[in-house]
Amino acid sequence: MWERITHWIEVRIGLEELVNKHLRQFRTPKGATFWSTLGFVTLIAFIVQAVTGIMLLLYYIPHPEHAFNSVQTITNEIPYGWLFRLIHNVGGNIIVAVIIMHMVHVFLRVSYRRPREITWVTGVLMFLLVLLACITGQLLPWHQTGFWQTTVTSTIPAFLPVIGEGISSYMRGGEFVTGITLSRFFSFHVVILPVFIVALMFLHVLLIRRQGLSTSPLIEPETETTPPDDFKRDAHPEGQPCFPHFSLKRLFMVMVYFAFLFFILTFFPNIFLPPEANIQADPMTTPESIRPAWYFLAPYQIIKTIPNDVLGISLLVIFSFILMFWPFFDARDAGRNIRKRPMLLSLGLIVLALWLIFTIWGMYS
Amino acid sequence: MMRYVIIPVIVFIALVAAGHSRASYRETFEKEFMLSPWAIAKGEISACIQCHTSDSMDPKMHQLVREWRGSWHAKNNVSCHDCHGGAPEDASMSMMHQRGFKGSPENLDIPGFCGTCHIAIEKNYLHSGHGKTFLDTGEGPSCVTCHGSHDIQRASMDIINEHLCSQCHTYERAKEMKQALFLVESKLNSIDKNLKRLKVLGIATERQEQAFFRNHAEFRALFHSIDVDAVRARSSDYTQKLEEIENEINESFKQLAFRRNFSAYLFLIFIGLSIVVFLLSKTYEEDKK
């Protein structure tokens, strides 16, 4: 019976050829570890966000008078609505953490170098868009936490010289966070940002498929000391076929992602939903403590710490710019083995350490 | 080489542009979010507080503000003008009678003063032994005798105590009332605590909160009649109504337990799957070797 079904599908789709061409013949380099699968985990995490988001969309009402109650209805009355809401809420935070880990891994392997500069740029751009999706998403439940977090985060761009106030005003649709802001954030969160993220994701994956996965510089340092001048696909004939070897590594990491997600849901279901997240947004009542989400604590604390706030925001913009175009700033003639590049390693570690310090500082300040 | 040129150029442009920035949002942001403490209540921004805490004011007046700040009223954003009237937003007119300023009430006006908000309680109090004595002699217990005037705390059974009650009569009578209140009060406290817990855990409790508030207010109003028999007679009604709320609360806790168990079940499934997949991937690696 099973063979008849697979044969029926095979005749119509040619699944065997598809798997052969894109999974068995596509080879991964030696030294591809579990860390190399983080990009794929991000893709799965994004799909999880999309699916749960669509489920929430069935009942959510993007209007200030109904948004909070509709989310309360989803959480408390719709069968398993709580599950979709919590997965979406916790998953949104995990996806940011996974992307950061993925970026750190790519940086430490110096995989962003020629010919993979565009892959890095699209990746950073996607990261920024995911952060925007998080900002826009936190307002949608129209609770106190989201409302006041949005008030704070939508004010930060105002520090930017010349264009800052315009950006803030555009984000809010006026001077304050109102129903217009909700409407705007809803359309960005549900349609505009996902479309751009999917387009960039498509380009990102296409580039990886065309160029092949980068080899670990620690294992085969000689292969990429001199970047090629012509297009050359890394076929990795000495490596492993993507299926089943690397696919199983990916599957394992996806299982770890889900296990971690449900671990949070079991033991810390409200870790990203403080008590104020259960109170409807009230523009007249400022909660006792408002902090941005954990991934914005570092920039928030930097702006608070640097006395000249224009300098603070300018530093953040410059940092984002350098991060995005880092492959073009990095030395062209240096090798890829980061152990032989102490300056680069120190730079990476200092940036990471500063980010951690400012995050912890922001948490307790 | 280009990178050494581009970075300083960007920094230079950013700093030059900074000189041209306007600052209205920035000022608002600094004032409202960066420099001010978050916990300032709305009531604080008032001419009453500013004046009564100023150096030119009698230190006794400072004490009133300190007491109010720690009160149940302050916690619920009930500010000076909510009781005393006046215009807190306008320092020059804040104490004008034309702007509704009432000042401090005379002794006999106290029940009416508090009864502006606590309507049902005032009505029952005036018909009670306490109220009648107060109206007849002008010396019986009024609202402030038991609750204080500015340092008003959330009412609880602790207010009925030997020290306070024996100022006017023997404690035995009050004790009898305390016993009559005990069951319903315990339920009220437990429901209040559980509703707060549920709210923090993300359960919608609006309906139960409304029912709780209604019963709580009615029962408190009944107590102010100081009629032990009436309290005893109605206690079973309130107990029944509160048990209905308790049942709903228990259902919510069961729902939370189900959610936790369901998530734990999925967690264990994925832990199991990850172990299986890991072992499978190792098998393939060993096969290759």
HADDOCK unambig.tbl for C-alpha pairs under 7 A between the chains (distance, minus, plus):
assign (segid A and resid 72 and name CA) (segid B and resid 204 and name CA) 6.18 0.50 0.50
assign (segid A and resid 76 and name CA) (segid B and resid 203 and name CA) 6.45 0.50 0.50
assign (segid A and resid 76 and name CA) (segid B and resid 204 and name CA) 6.65 0.50 0.50
assign (segid A and resid 155 and name CA) (segid B and resid 25 and name CA) 6.85 0.50 0.50
assign (segid A and resid 155 and name CA) (segid B and resid 29 and name CA) 6.63 0.50 0.50
assign (segid A and resid 158 and name CA) (segid B and resid 25 and name CA) 6.05 0.50 0.50
assign (segid A and resid 158 and name CA) (segid B and resid 26 and name CA) 6.31 0.50 0.50
assign (segid A and resid 159 and name CA) (segid B and resid 26 and name CA) 6.02 0.50 0.50
assign (segid A and resid 161 and name CA) (segid B and resid 17 and name CA) 5.71 0.50 0.50
assign (segid A and resid 161 and name CA) (segid B and resid 18 and name CA) 5.02 0.50 0.50
assign (segid A and resid 161 and name CA) (segid B and resid 20 and name CA) 6.59 0.50 0.50
assign (segid A and resid 161 and name CA) (segid B and resid 21 and name CA) 4.44 0.50 0.50
assign (segid A and resid 162 and name CA) (segid B and resid 20 and name CA) 6.67 0.50 0.50
assign (segid A and resid 162 and name CA) (segid B and resid 21 and name CA) 5.29 0.50 0.50
assign (segid A and resid 165 and name CA) (segid B and resid 25 and name CA) 6.82 0.50 0.50
assign (segid A and resid 245 and name CA) (segid B and resid 281 and name CA) 6.31 0.50 0.50
assign (segid A and resid 245 and name CA) (segid B and resid 284 and name CA) 6.48 0.50 0.50
assign (segid A and resid 248 and name CA) (segid B and resid 277 and name CA) 6.44 0.50 0.50
assign (segid A and resid 248 and name CA) (segid B and resid 281 and name CA) 5.51 0.50 0.50
assign (segid A and resid 249 and name CA) (segid B and resid 281 and name CA) 6.55 0.50 0.50
assign (segid A and resid 252 and name CA) (segid B and resid 274 and name CA) 5.19 0.50 0.50
assign (segid A and resid 252 and name CA) (segid B and resid 277 and name CA) 5.51 0.50 0.50
assign (segid A and resid 252 and name CA) (segid B and resid 278 and name CA) 5.89 0.50 0.50
assign (segid A and resid 255 and name CA) (segid B and resid 270 and name CA) 5.60 0.50 0.50
assign (segid A and resid 255 and name CA) (segid B and resid 273 and name CA) 6.59 0.50 0.50
assign (segid A and resid 255 and name CA) (segid B and resid 274 and name CA) 5.09 0.50 0.50
assign (segid A and resid 256 and name CA) (segid B and resid 274 and name CA) 6.17 0.50 0.50
assign (segid A and resid 258 and name CA) (segid B and resid 270 and name CA) 6.35 0.50 0.50
assign (segid A and resid 259 and name CA) (segid B and resid 267 and name CA) 4.93 0.50 0.50
assign (segid A and resid 259 and name CA) (segid B and resid 270 and name CA) 4.97 0.50 0.50
assign (segid A and resid 259 and name CA) (segid B and resid 271 and name CA) 5.69 0.50 0.50
assign (segid A and resid 262 and name CA) (segid B and resid 263 and name CA) 5.57 0.50 0.50
assign (segid A and resid 262 and name CA) (segid B and resid 264 and name CA) 6.75 0.50 0.50
assign (segid A and resid 262 and name CA) (segid B and resid 266 and name CA) 6.40 0.50 0.50
assign (segid A and resid 262 and name CA) (segid B and resid 267 and name CA) 4.82 0.50 0.50
assign (segid A and resid 263 and name CA) (segid B and resid 264 and name CA) 6.93 0.50 0.50
assign (segid A and resid 263 and name CA) (segid B and resid 267 and name CA) 5.71 0.50 0.50
assign (segid A and resid 265 and name CA) (segid B and resid 263 and name CA) 5.98 0.50 0.50
assign (segid A and resid 266 and name CA) (segid B and resid 260 and name CA) 4.97 0.50 0.50
assign (segid A and resid 266 and name CA) (segid B and resid 263 and name CA) 5.09 0.50 0.50
assign (segid A and resid 266 and name CA) (segid B and resid 264 and name CA) 5.33 0.50 0.50
assign (segid A and resid 270 and name CA) (segid B and resid 201 and name CA) 6.69 0.50 0.50
assign (segid A and resid 275 and name CA) (segid B and resid 200 and name CA) 4.63 0.50 0.50
assign (segid A and resid 278 and name CA) (segid B and resid 199 and name CA) 6.42 0.50 0.50
assign (segid A and resid 278 and name CA) (segid B and resid 200 and name CA) 6.80 0.50 0.50
assign (segid A and resid 278 and name CA) (segid B and resid 202 and name CA) 5.84 0.50 0.50
assign (segid A and resid 286 and name CA) (segid B and resid 38 and name CA) 6.96 0.50 0.50
assign (segid A and resid 287 and name CA) (segid B and resid 38 and name CA) 6.88 0.50 0.50
assign (segid A and resid 288 and name CA) (segid B and resid 38 and name CA) 5.09 0.50 0.50
assign (segid A and resid 288 and name CA) (segid B and resid 39 and name CA) 4.57 0.50 0.50
assign (segid A and resid 289 and name CA) (segid B and resid 38 and name CA) 6.03 0.50 0.50
assign (segid A and resid 310 and name CA) (segid B and resid 18 and name CA) 6.00 0.50 0.50
assign (segid A and resid 311 and name CA) (segid B and resid 15 and name CA) 6.98 0.50 0.50
assign (segid A and resid 314 and name CA) (segid B and resid 14 and name CA) 6.09 0.50 0.50
assign (segid A and resid 329 and name CA) (segid B and resid 3 and name CA) 5.16 0.50 0.50
